[in-house]
Amino acid sequence: MNEKQELIRKMLKMQKDFIAKEQQDGIDPKDYFVPESGHPLSGFRETYADIATQVVNLAHEEKGSKR
């Protein structure tokens, strides 16, 4: 599996886990946007955004385009 596919797989797993948690327990917006240190969502948005950016960059490299 190439790098871009692996990153997309990680993003989909993160989405699946997030949706499962939201459906099971609900998610307080505070915990999503400003979670306390050690909270399961701590760093979630940042990590997801970083992975998404990597995917976009790899897609541009594949097509030879620029951002």
C-alpha positions in Angstrom: 0.0 0.0 0.0 1.5 3.4 -0.9 1.9 6.2 1.5 -1.2 8.2 0.4 -3.4 5.1 0.7 -2.1 4.4 4.2 -2.7 8.0 5.3 -6.3 7.8 3.9 -6.8 4.5 5.8 -5.7 6.3 9.0 -8.1 9.1 8.4 -11.0 6.8 7.8 -10.2 4.9 11.0 -10.1 8.1 12.9 -13.5 9.1 11.4 -15.0 5.7 12.3 -13.7 5.8 15.9 -14.9 9.4 16.3 -18.4 8.6 15.0 -18.6 5.5 17.2 -17.7 7.6 20.3 -20.1 10.3 19.4 -23.0 7.8 18.9 -22.2 6.0 22.1 -21.4 8.8 24.5 -22.0 12.0 22.7 -19.2 14.6 22.3 -19.2 17.9 24.1 -18.0 20.6 21.7 -15.6 21.8 24.4 -13.9 18.4 24.4 -13.6 18.6 20.6 -12.3 22.1 20.2 -10.3 22.6 23.5 -9.9 19.2 25.2 -8.0 18.9 28.4 -4.6 17.3 28.4 -5.0 13.5 28.4 -8.6 13.6 27.0 -9.1 11.0 24.2 -9.8 13.9 21.8 -6.7 15.8 22.8 -4.7 16.4 19.5 -7.4 14.7 17.4 -8.2 17.8 15.2 -4.5 18.7 14.8 -3.5 15.1 13.9 -6.4 14.8 11.4 -5.5 18.1 9.8 -1.8 17.1 9.5 -2.7 13.8 7.8 -5.1 15.5 5.5 -2.5 18.0 4.5 0.0 15.2 3.8 -2.6 13.5 1.6 -3.2 16.7 -0.4 0.6 17.3 -0.8 1.1 13.7 -2.0 -1.8 14.1 -4.5 -0.2 17.3 -5.9 3.2 15.5 -6.2 1.5 12.6 -8.1 -0.1 15.0 -10.6 2.8 17.4 -10.8 0.7 20.3 -9.7 1.2 23.1 -7.2 -0.8 24.4 -4.3 
